[in-house]
């Protein structure tokens, strides 16, 4: 029944896209296919609200069912006052998609969407390319994509042909993006808008705050943390998803490691781990031991908190192969890499655009014992590896992330629209 209803709605959408007038005074925003309010699109939107050139533009966000229900329930605690939201896949969504003259998105859209003549499609994308994607994927293991590699590549080409602009964060990404997406229009090497908040509010902008007492060095009182009060150090654990661990319905499994019980025994007295999963990962009961949740050692964070806010309250990040490293490096805080499946991920599952082990701006651990050692060595002052690597990485990859990226993006949009 759902598939039948969707077909009817798509049919109606195509009729609307043909007969209804296109409004260049209407802007559609979406992040992660409507799964949250975050990222580059959020940063551009919030700066657009303050930019007089766009005062007359009607601004609309599309959210999927889960987040839309949260918006309806919690309202302005999640979104700025006056933000108009529509349910992704509903009739209002298709109406606004058919008639909005400006799209600002950060992910590929469904292939049936029509970019109308004269419309502007501004693609921000959602991460600097670390692992291979799009046309560059040699192995194709994404169970959620019911197509072969050639079909997958062609879908990227057809989608990117609709984009007028594509934002890239740095020189490294500029060299990759056109080939990975088959993109032939304008690449904007301006930095990532979502780093503006980190630069403006983060305490690591002008001083390295890695060391034995980060709070004192940064002048940060831990009691001022909005989400994680207390004196324990906060480590955000944000792993990516594995292509071959598909759950169904567009979601992937929670990575099988680390052993949180073991981590708690070694780190629980001084650290709290905040688990922030990729938007494609679905957590199920039993994925995380209940004992570490009950004790407060592991805090599971959903879409109700933007990851930028977690970054700002954190003392460090644990990840694996996530492109978050290209944002978090702005803060000059330590990044620890827990890569228990490095060989498989590198050689079989996905692969990287560069030598990951050389690029990684922090220590790489292959098991829990090494991860515990790396964390303690950094925060107890026995190693400066994190500080040295993150500063070099930031100099190379964050030179355009200066706190004014959204302004530059809006300048491009305004010029395109003749504002």
C-alpha positions as MATLAB code, in Angstrom:
seq = 'XXXXXXXXXXXXXXXXXXXXXXXXXXXXXXXXXXXXXXXXXXXXXXXXXXXXXXXXXXXXXXXXXXXXXXXXXXXXXXXXXXXXXXXXXXXXXXXXXXXXXXXXXXXXXXXXXXXXXXXXXXXXXXXXXXXXXXXXXXXXXXXXXXXXXXXXXXXXXXXXXXXXXXXXXXXXXXXXXXXXXXXXXXXXXXXXXXXXXXXXXXXXXXXXXXXXXXXXXXXXXXXXXXXXXXXXXXXXXXXXXXXXXXXXXXXXXXXXXXXXXXXXXXXXXXXXXXXXXXXXXXXXXXXXXXXXXXXXXXXXXXXXXXXXXXXXXXXXXXXXXXXXXXXXXXXXXXXXXXXXXXXXXXXXXXXXXXXXXXXXXXXXXXXXXXXXXXXXXXXXXXXXXXXXXXXXXXXXXXXXXXXXXXXXXXXXXXXXXXX';
ca = [
       0.000    0.000    0.000;
       2.829    2.434    0.862;
       4.498    1.795   -2.497;
       1.208    2.369   -4.300;
       0.581    5.647   -2.454;
       4.118    6.805   -3.223;
       3.611    6.102   -6.935;
       0.443    8.187   -6.901;
       2.198   11.053   -5.108;
       5.103   10.965   -7.566;
       2.627   11.055  -10.442;
       0.941   14.115   -8.897;
       4.379   15.684   -8.298;
       5.315   15.354  -11.975;
       2.044   17.013  -12.985;
       2.668   19.881  -10.522;
       6.216   20.289  -11.832;
       4.807   20.743  -15.335;
       1.859   23.049  -14.756;
       2.488   25.053  -11.572;
       4.598   28.240  -11.682;
       8.123   28.070  -10.329;
       8.794   30.448   -7.436;
      12.313   31.842   -7.129;
      11.221   33.265   -3.788;
      10.948   29.807   -2.246;
      13.923   27.836   -0.877;
      13.857   24.134    0.038;
      16.366   22.852    2.586;
      17.148   19.268    3.508;
      19.893   17.504    5.439;
      20.653   13.790    5.251;
      17.455   13.052    3.322;
      15.379   14.756    5.983;
      16.733   12.752    8.888;
      17.861   15.764   10.925;
      18.494   19.504   11.117;
      22.233   19.793   10.774;
      25.310   20.165    8.627;
      26.138   22.556    5.841;
      22.520   23.209    4.933;
      21.714   24.228    8.490;
      24.660   26.616    8.602;
      23.646   28.266    5.321;
      20.020   28.489    6.435;
      20.824   30.124    9.766;
      23.060   32.717    8.107;
      20.393   33.285    5.443;
      17.941   34.210    8.209;
      20.271   37.089    9.136;
      20.971   38.210    5.574;
      18.680   41.000    4.374;
      19.132   39.941    0.749;
      17.003   36.871    1.468;
      14.307   38.458    3.646;
      11.621   37.920    1.012;
      12.505   34.275    0.436;
      10.163   31.670    1.920;
      12.335   29.040    3.569;
      11.093   25.467    4.009;
      12.705   22.405    5.580;
      11.789   18.823    4.716;
      12.090   16.210    7.478;
      11.344   12.506    7.421;
       8.708   10.956    9.630;
      10.758   10.446   12.789;
      12.340   13.882   12.867;
       9.180   15.593   11.656;
       7.325   14.101   14.618;
      10.065   15.389   16.931;
       9.724   18.852   15.407;
       5.978   18.813   15.965;
       6.475   17.704   19.561;
       9.393   19.889   20.627;
       9.092   22.751   18.150;
      11.467   25.643   18.751;
      13.812   23.634   20.952;
      14.943   21.922   17.736;
      14.439   24.634   15.119;
      14.691   28.428   14.954;
      11.490   30.354   15.554;
       9.363   30.558   12.438;
      11.056   27.693   10.599;
       8.496   26.049    8.313;
       8.724   22.250    8.202;
       7.024   19.718    5.922;
       6.972   15.949    6.128;
       9.313   14.284    3.634;
       7.310   12.270    1.116;
       3.991   13.948    1.905;
       1.819   15.905   -0.517;
       3.016   19.282    0.830;
       6.602   18.137    0.367;
       5.996   17.276   -3.277;
       4.164   20.567   -3.829;
       7.065   22.592   -2.482;
       9.643   20.494   -4.326;
       7.724   21.074   -7.553;
       7.430   24.839   -7.095;
      10.578   25.902   -5.190;
      13.097   27.684   -7.375;
      16.005   27.051   -5.011;
      17.130   23.707   -3.560;
      19.884   23.540   -0.938;
      20.697   19.911   -0.080;
      23.640   17.876    1.195;
      22.893   14.401   -0.204;
      21.749   12.731   -3.410;
      18.024   12.916   -3.989;
      15.593   10.414   -5.409;
      16.054   10.114   -9.192;
      12.476   11.001  -10.129;
      12.848   14.594   -8.873;
      12.806   17.143  -11.674;
      15.087   20.158  -11.646;
      13.022   22.719  -13.501;
      14.378   25.200  -16.012;
      15.655   28.298  -14.256;
      15.831   26.621  -10.836;
      18.983   26.668   -8.703;
      20.305   23.439   -7.155;
      23.003   24.203   -4.596;
      24.738   21.035   -3.407;
      26.810   21.290   -0.234;
      27.536   17.528    0.141;
      27.991   16.115    3.625;
      31.661   15.332    4.080;
      35.129   15.608    2.639;
      35.985   12.404    0.828;
      38.131   10.042    2.867;
      36.703    6.690    1.791;
      35.963    6.067   -1.876;
      32.495    6.747   -3.213;
      30.490    7.239   -6.355;
      32.284    6.530   -9.606;
      35.518    5.722   -7.768;
      34.199    2.656   -5.945;
      35.919   -0.430   -7.354;
      34.240   -2.895   -5.021;
      30.504   -2.482   -4.572;
      29.209   -3.901   -1.301;
      26.341   -1.564   -0.441;
      23.495   -3.951    0.240;
      21.049   -1.081    0.487;
      21.544   -0.218   -3.170;
      19.589   -2.716   -5.233;
      21.650   -2.237   -8.360;
      25.036   -3.171   -9.748;
      28.073   -0.918   -9.731;
      27.434    0.541  -13.196;
      23.864    1.456  -12.301;
      25.099    3.041   -9.080;
      27.680    5.098  -10.989;
      25.110    6.226  -13.541;
      22.796    7.335  -10.751;
      25.553    9.637   -9.490;
      26.127   11.073  -12.959;
      22.428   11.766  -13.525;
      22.082   13.345  -10.093;
      25.197   15.536  -10.302;
      24.085   16.832  -13.710;
      21.277   18.618  -11.825;
      23.659   20.454   -9.470;
      24.627   24.000  -10.406;
      27.200   24.325   -7.631;
      29.118   21.893   -5.421;
      30.903   23.026   -2.278;
      34.248   21.447   -1.385;
      36.126   21.970    1.849;
      39.755   22.001    0.730;
      42.268   21.439   -2.051;
      42.322   17.718   -1.341;
      38.579   17.412   -1.899;
      38.581   19.585   -5.012;
      40.869   17.115   -6.751;
      38.511   14.220   -5.946;
      34.976   15.568   -6.251;
      34.560   16.070   -9.980;
      35.691   12.534  -10.781;
      33.853   10.844   -7.910;
      30.528   12.473   -8.790;
      30.923   12.920  -12.529;
      30.288   16.611  -11.805;
      30.818   19.100  -14.644;
      29.419   22.372  -13.322;
      30.879   24.880  -10.802;
      32.978   23.659   -7.884;
      33.169   26.136   -4.989;
      36.335   25.714   -2.951;
      35.223   27.825   -0.009;
      35.366   25.541    3.038;
      32.444   23.865    4.806;
      29.690   26.100    6.215;
      29.118   23.818    9.197;
      32.592   24.638   10.539;
      31.598   28.297   11.031;
      30.085   27.524   14.422;
      33.167   25.595   15.508;
      35.424   28.489   14.555;
      33.196   31.116   16.161;
      32.429   29.255   19.383;
      35.177   26.663   19.707;
      37.988   27.325   22.135;
      40.568   25.536   20.010;
      40.631   28.119   17.218;
      43.589   30.141   18.433;
      45.230   27.807   20.887;
      45.975   24.113   20.965;
      43.993   22.764   23.890;
      45.348   19.243   23.919;
      47.139   18.302   27.079;
      46.868   17.169   30.647;
      44.273   19.749   31.679;
      42.265   20.854   28.696;
      39.641   22.678   30.709;
      42.154   24.981   32.396;
      44.141   25.592   29.221;
      41.012   26.578   27.327;
      39.490   28.539   30.155;
      36.450   26.276   30.009;
      34.460   25.509   33.143;
      33.062   21.999   32.765;
      29.989   23.024   34.768;
      28.966   25.283   31.874;
      28.379   22.347   29.552;
      24.750   22.315   28.475;
      24.450   18.627   27.684;
      27.151   16.910   29.749;
      27.696   18.668   33.062;
      30.331   17.374   35.425;
      34.089   17.061   35.568;
      34.590   13.909   33.532;
      36.216   14.253   30.137;
      33.829   13.789   27.243;
      34.870   11.610   24.307;
      32.487   11.575   21.364;
      32.522    8.178   19.651;
      31.345    8.632   16.058;
      32.061    5.614   13.843;
      31.004    5.303   10.234;
      28.900    2.476    8.795;
      30.051   -0.731    7.103;
      28.744   -1.360    3.584;
      28.312   -5.093    4.182;
      26.378   -4.802    7.457;
      22.974   -3.887    6.080;
      19.867   -4.095    8.265;
      17.213   -3.155    5.738;
      15.034   -0.129    5.007;
      18.091    1.995    4.253;
      19.862    1.405    7.582;
      23.068   -0.337    8.643;
      24.145   -2.116   11.833;
      26.001   -0.581   14.741;
      29.706   -1.544   14.434;
      30.392   -4.651   16.527;
      33.228   -3.080   18.508;
      34.644   -1.654   20.737;
      34.076   -3.632   23.910;
      32.485   -0.894   26.016;
      32.595   -2.969   29.194;
      36.373   -3.223   28.867;
      36.669    0.483   28.140;
      34.609    1.340   31.208;
      36.855   -0.688   33.504;
      39.872    1.268   32.289;
      38.388    4.711   31.663;
      35.099    4.940   33.529;
      36.372    6.948   36.500;
      37.512    9.874   34.371;
      35.709    9.669   31.039;
      32.227    9.548   29.541;
      31.705    8.291   26.005;
      28.966    9.949   23.978;
      27.901    7.674   21.135;
      26.851    9.559   18.001;
      26.040    7.176   15.175;
      26.014    7.896   11.446;
      22.565    8.816   10.200;
      22.476    5.572    8.180;
      23.052    3.438   11.292;
      20.102    2.103   13.269;
      20.697    1.114   16.881;
      18.755   -1.851   18.254;
      18.325   -3.173   21.779;
      21.403   -5.116   22.835;
      23.810   -3.385   20.454;
      25.313   -1.536   23.429;
      25.613   -3.368   26.780;
      22.908   -2.138   29.123;
      25.354   -2.011   32.041;
      27.455    0.795   30.497;
      24.299    2.747   29.674;
      22.911    2.362   33.201;
      26.209    3.475   34.737;
      26.331    6.565   32.530;
      29.660    5.635   30.975;
      28.037    5.524   27.525;
      25.530    8.197   26.581;
      23.643    7.519   23.352;
      22.901   10.691   21.440;
      20.310   10.777   18.670;
      19.285   13.439   16.179;
      18.000   15.753   18.883;
      21.509   17.185   19.339;
      23.555   18.461   16.418;
      27.012   16.926   16.267;
      28.580   20.410   16.245;
      27.238   20.942   19.760;
      28.784   17.637   20.816;
      32.108   18.682   19.324;
      32.069   21.940   21.279;
      31.415   20.173   24.588;
      33.882   17.354   23.971;
      37.484   16.872   24.998;
      38.240   14.520   22.125;
      36.737   12.279   19.458;
      37.031    8.564   18.771;
      36.240    7.524   15.213;
      37.378    5.129   12.512;
      37.021    6.147    8.861;
      34.619    9.061    9.207;
      35.113   12.324    7.363;
      34.287   14.139   10.606;
      38.035   14.497   11.068;
      38.018   17.305    8.488;
      35.646   19.336   10.683;
      36.764   18.433   14.175;
      40.350   19.358   13.339;
      39.286   23.013   13.440;
      39.145   22.740   17.243;
      42.667   21.293   17.622;
      41.401   18.653   20.018;
      42.569   15.045   19.925;
      41.204   12.459   17.515;
      41.671    8.773   18.284;
      41.174    6.176   15.555;
      39.750    2.799   16.547;
      40.240    0.712   13.396;
      39.739   -2.906   14.386;
      38.934   -3.847   10.765;
      41.438   -1.615    8.986;
      42.768   -4.170    6.489;
      39.317   -5.346    5.458;
      37.928   -1.833    5.137;
      40.954   -0.564    3.222;
      41.569   -3.512    0.905;
      38.139   -5.062    0.372;
      35.170   -3.143    1.693;
      35.665    0.447    0.566;
      39.224    1.746    0.192;
      40.615    5.261    0.618;
      41.657    8.130   -1.627;
      44.972    8.471    0.129;
      47.209    6.599    2.534;
      44.880    6.582    5.528;
      47.574    5.694    8.011;
      49.666    8.655    6.882;
      46.715   11.044    6.741;
      45.065   10.210   10.074;
      45.633   13.154   12.453;
      45.948   11.004   15.543;
      46.992    7.582   16.810;
      45.454    4.496   15.162;
      44.577    1.598   17.459;
      43.602   -1.861   16.263;
      42.196   -3.142   19.549;
      40.782   -1.863   22.829;
      44.073   -2.112   24.730;
      45.786    0.180   22.240;
      42.866    2.622   22.311;
      42.963    2.829   26.113;
      46.714    3.392   26.000;
      46.420    6.146   23.378;
      43.721    7.998   25.323;
      45.615    7.839   28.603;
      48.940    8.762   27.014;
      47.401   11.895   25.542;
      45.444   13.147   28.518;
      48.079   12.212   31.057;
      50.717   14.089   29.092;
      52.923   11.200   28.009;
      52.475   11.859   24.300;
      52.177   14.920   22.057;
      51.301   12.842   18.973;
      47.711   14.105   18.859;
      48.709   17.760   19.113;
      51.478   17.504   16.528;
      49.349   15.638   13.991;
      46.195   17.696   14.388;
      48.000   21.001   13.913;
      49.685   19.796   10.737;
      46.405   18.369    9.462;
      44.516   21.585   10.209;
      47.068   23.705    8.392;
      46.658   21.534    5.292;
      42.913   20.862    5.266;
      41.141   23.705    7.095;
      42.618   26.833    5.550;
      39.235   27.888    4.115;
      37.301   27.106    7.311;
      37.595   30.602    8.742;
      34.163   31.182   10.275;
      32.785   32.947    7.181;
      32.069   30.041    4.831;
      28.278   30.413    4.928;
      28.651   34.074    3.995;
      30.644   33.112    0.907;
      28.056   30.499   -0.033;
      25.271   33.074    0.284;
      27.254   35.518   -1.844;
      27.352   32.932   -4.642;
      23.619   32.242   -4.334;
      22.781   35.959   -4.240;
      24.909   36.666   -7.297;
      23.306   33.766   -9.183;
      19.849   35.151   -8.351;
      20.826   38.740   -9.130;
      20.210   39.956   -5.571;
];
